[in-house]
Structures are given as C-alpha cells and as structure tokens.
Amino acid sequence: MLSRRRLLRAIACWCIALSTLFFASPSFAIGGKLPSLDQPAPEFTLPTNTGDGEIALADLRGKWVILYFYPKDFTAGCTLEARRFQQDLPKYTAQNAQIIGVSADSVDSHAEFCDSEGLKFPLLADTTGKVSKAYGSWLGNLSVRHSFIIDPNGILRATFVKVNPAIHSTEVLSRLTELQATVF
C-alpha cells in the first residue's frame, strides 16, 4: 500500500501531467514562459546525485543535451519516464547525447532514486526552482514535466511540453536523430 506521502506525490504528478496536456501552448506552458528555440539555452549549474559536485550546461559543450524536468522522485510517471531514458541510454550515448534529469528533490533523494532504479545518468537538484523557472518548467514547488534538446553549441533546438512518460524517450530520440541530420 502506498504511504500518504507517496500517494500525495502521485496525485500531484498526475495533476501536473493532465494540466500540461490540456493547457500547454508552444510558447507558454503550465509552468511559465518557455525559452525560445534556436537561441542560447538558459545556463545553469546545479548539484548532482553522483557526488561529483555540480554540473553546468557550459561543461557539456560538444555534446547534445537532453534536459528533462520532472515533478518527483519515486512517483509512478516519473519512475516510468526515468526507466525509459535508462533503457535507451546506449542509443543516446551513441548519438553523443547526455541525458540530464532535473527536479526540486534533494541530492540525497536523487541518489536513492538512481540506486533504486539503476539510473546511470545524472539527476540535478533544483531545490529553489531557479533553473526550472528559467526553462518555464516550475509550478508552485515542483518542476513541470517538460524536456529540451540542446545542441553541442548550447543552442536550444527542441521543446517538449505534452509529455507521455511511457513513450517520451522514444519521441526525444526520434527528434534528436532528425535534428542531427539537419542542424549539423
């Protein structure tokens, strides 16, 4: 049986997902104004679950970045989404892409989540919501389920606001392949 805390997290996750499905638009989505495509992506530096300190977008130049925001560790939709990204990780790696997950959860929560789910990509702790806000992905005290593809030069190339966790990684991988064929 779900604990009260996990049940509340699951309800919050579903509410955000449903709101995003019904009210999202290309330039403004639940969570705020999205950054503009074909412009430099908002810079960030956040602590990571890996114990290696922090990760900055600037440190990832030369790689494609799949930056995905999600509401909470250990919730049904967020766990499914993370598992799908992990399942496809070798495909992303083969395409010179780094997956980065971001939520308001703590570094310790992220570390437990990665250990529990066998995740081999970093999760960043945006506990104040500053980065989530810069990406139009903040609602109250949670990150909203949005994803972004950033090219090796730090330019934002794709935005996903209507995210279905079960198929999202496949959608992102397909769009990444298209972008790599046309942008570079």
N, C-alpha and C positions, 0 to 999 in steps of 0.2 A: 504494500500500500504506500502511496506517495505521502511524504511528510507535508505538513502545511506549507512550509517554505517552498518546497519544490512544486507543489500544486499552484501556489501563487505565481511562481516564476513561469510555469507552463501557461497559465491563463494570460499573463502579461505578454508572453511571446506570441500567443495566438491572436490577441487583440491587436498587437502591432502589425502582425502579418496581414490580418484582414483589413486593417485601416490602409496599409500600403497598397493592397490590391485594388481597393475601391477609390482611393483619393489621389494616387500618385500622378504627377504630370512630368513631362520631360525636364523642365527647369526648376520646378518647385515640388518637392515631395514631402510627405509626412516626415518631419524631422528638420525641415528648413530648406534654404536655397542651395541647390547643388552647384558645385564648381563647374565652370564652363569647359566644354570639350575643346580639344586642340589648343589648350592653354597650359602653362605650367601647373602641375598638381600642387595643392597646398602642402608645404613642407611640414614634417613632423619629426619628433624624437620622443619615443616612449619606452618605458621599461618592458622587458620581455620575460617570459616564463623560463627561459633557458638558463638563467643565472649568469648570462654574459653581459649584464648591464642593460644598455639601451640599444635600440635600433632606430636609425634615422633614414628617411627616404633618400637623402643625399648619399648614404652609404651603399645604396642599391643601384647606383648609376651603372649602366652597362647591362642590366637585366630588365626584363619585363616584370612588373609587379602586379600581382593580383591582390588588391587590398579589399578585404571583405569585413564589414561591420555586422555584428550580431548582438542580440539582446543579453543573453545569459548563458554561462557555462551550465552543463548538466540538464538543460531543458530539451524536450523532445525534438523540436525543429532545429535547434542549434546543434545538437548532437548529430542529427542526421546530415546536416549540411557539412559539418566538420569531417564526418566519416567519408562522405563523397569526395571532398577535396583530398583527403588522405589516400583514398582508393586511386584517384587519378594523379597523385603526386609524381610518379615516374614520367607521365606524359608531359606534365608542366616542366619538370626538370629538363627533359629532352628538348623543350622549346625555349630554354634559357629563361624560365619564369620562376619567380619566387612568390609563394603564397604567404600572405600575412593576414592573420585574423585580429580584429580589434573589438573589444567590448569594455564596459565600465568595471568589469570584475577585477579583482586584485591579482597581482603576480602569483600569489600562492594558490588562488583558485584556478588560474590558468595552468599552473604546474600540475595540480591534481587532475584537472580535466585532460591534459595531454597524456599524463601517465595512465589514466583510466581508459582512454580511447586509443592509445598508441599513436598519437599525432606526432609527426616528425617535422612539422613546420611551426614557426613561432607564432605565439599569441601575445599581443601587446595590451598592456593595462592602461586604459584611458579613463582613470578613475574620476577625473574632473569633467570629462566630456569635451575638452578643448579641441581635440583632433576630430572627434565625431561632429562637433558643431561646424568646423571648417569644411567638412565634407557633406554638410546638410543631412547628417545622419544621427541626430540627437533628439530625443523626446523625453522630457522630464528628467529622469535619472538613468535612462537606458539608451544604448546605441540602437538605431533602427537597422533592419536588415537591408543594407544596400551594399553593392560591390562596384569596384572600379578597376579598370585596366590602365596601367601607366606604362608608357614606353620606356626604353632604356635611356632616353634623354630627359626623363621626368615630365613628359607631356601626357596629360590625361586624354586617353583615346576612347574609352567606353564607360558607360554608366549603366548599372542595373538597379532598378527600384522595385520592380514587380518580381520578387524572388520566390521561387518554389524550391525549398531546401532539397527536395528529392531529386530534382533534375538540374539544379543550378550549376554545379561544377561542369556538367556536360555542355550547358549553354555558354559558360565562360570560356571553356576550352575551344569550342567552335568559333566564338568571336575572336579569340586570341589568334587562332590559325588564319582567319580572314584578315585581321589587321597586319599580321606579319607578312602576308603575301602582298598587301597593298601599300603599307606605310614605309617599309624599308626595302 
